[in-house]
Amino acid sequence: MQNKTRMERAKLFHSFDALQGFREYLRQKEEVTVEKKYLMEDELVRLQHKLNHLQHNDMIQVVYYDKNKYIKKQGMFVKLDQIQRRIQVVNQWININDILDIEVLIRDEFSFDV
């Protein structure tokens, strides 16, 4: 009977984290922050050319800046919004000013813009 109470008492302290928040702090410190790269004039022209030639349903790879890091996303190109200067890849909007590079992986030859 005494063993049972000891086990119950041990269960109380089992989930206790003496360094609450410390693990999260360490995880944040492990992330490497990167400064945003700004494109030169010729790189901006090349990027705009690529954007203008994207077709609906192209499978693309986009490298873009988001929250102190660069992200590489692959997915189906849906739409280019020139007014708000963003593109839609699957269900995510990406600001054109944050894009470092775009590459068409697979072009859907049978698609057409409506």
N, C-alpha and C positions, 0 to 999 in steps of 0.2 A: 504494500500500500504506500509505503514511503517512496518507493521508486516512481510510482505514478505521479505523485505530487511534484517530485523533482523534474520529471519529464514535462509536466504541464508548465512548471516555472521556467524551464529552459525554452519552451516554445514562445514565451512572452518576449524573451530577449533575442530570439533567433532572427527576427526581422528588424531589429534595431540597427541603425547605421550610425555609428559613432561619428563619422565624418560626413554627415548629411550635406549634400551639395558639392563636396570636394571632388567626387568622381566626375560630375558635370563640368566643374571648373577645369579639371585636367583635360577633358575631352575638347573643350573650347580652346585651350592653349595648344593642343596638338594640331589644330587646323592651321594651315599655312595661308596667310592672307597675301593676296597678289594685287598689285596696283593695276588699274585699268590702262590698257594700251590704246593710244590714239593713232588712228590711221593717217597716213600721208595722203596728199591729194590724189596721186595716181592709184593708191589702194582704194580710196573712196569711190573713184570712178569705176574701177573694176568690180567692186562690191555692188554698186548701183546697177551695173550692166547685168550681173548675175541675178539680182533681184527682179529686174525687168523681164528676164527670160524664163523665170520660173513658171511652170504650168501646174494647174490644179491636179492633184494626185501624184505629183512627182515625189519620189522617196528622196529626202534630202538629209544632209548632216549639217547642223549649225553649231558653230562655236561662238558662245556669247558670254558676256560678263554678268554675273549675278551675285551680289552680296560678298564682295571681296574674293571671288574665285571665278575661274572660267569653267563653263559647263559645255560638254559636247552632247548634243541631243540629235537623235535620228528619229525621223518620223515622216508622215505624209504631209506635204505642203497643202494648205487649205486656201489661204487668202493673203493678199498683200493689201494693207490699208495705208495708202499714200498720205491721207489727210492726218491720221494720228501717228504716222511713221512707225508701223509695226507689222509683223507678219504673224500668221497663225500656223503653228505646226501641231497637228492633231487637235487637241483642245486647249493648247497653251499659246498665249500671245507673247511675243518677244519684241522688245523695242529695237528698232533698226540701229539706233545709236549705240547699242550694246553689242552688236554683232561684229565679230572679228573676221569670220569667214563662213561661206556657204558652199556646199558641194552637192551637186545632183548625183545621187547614187544610182537611181533607176528612174528613167523617164517613162511615163505612161503614154505611149504613142497613140492610144485610142481615145484619150480624154480630149475634151474640148471645153472652152470657157462658155458659160451660159450667160 
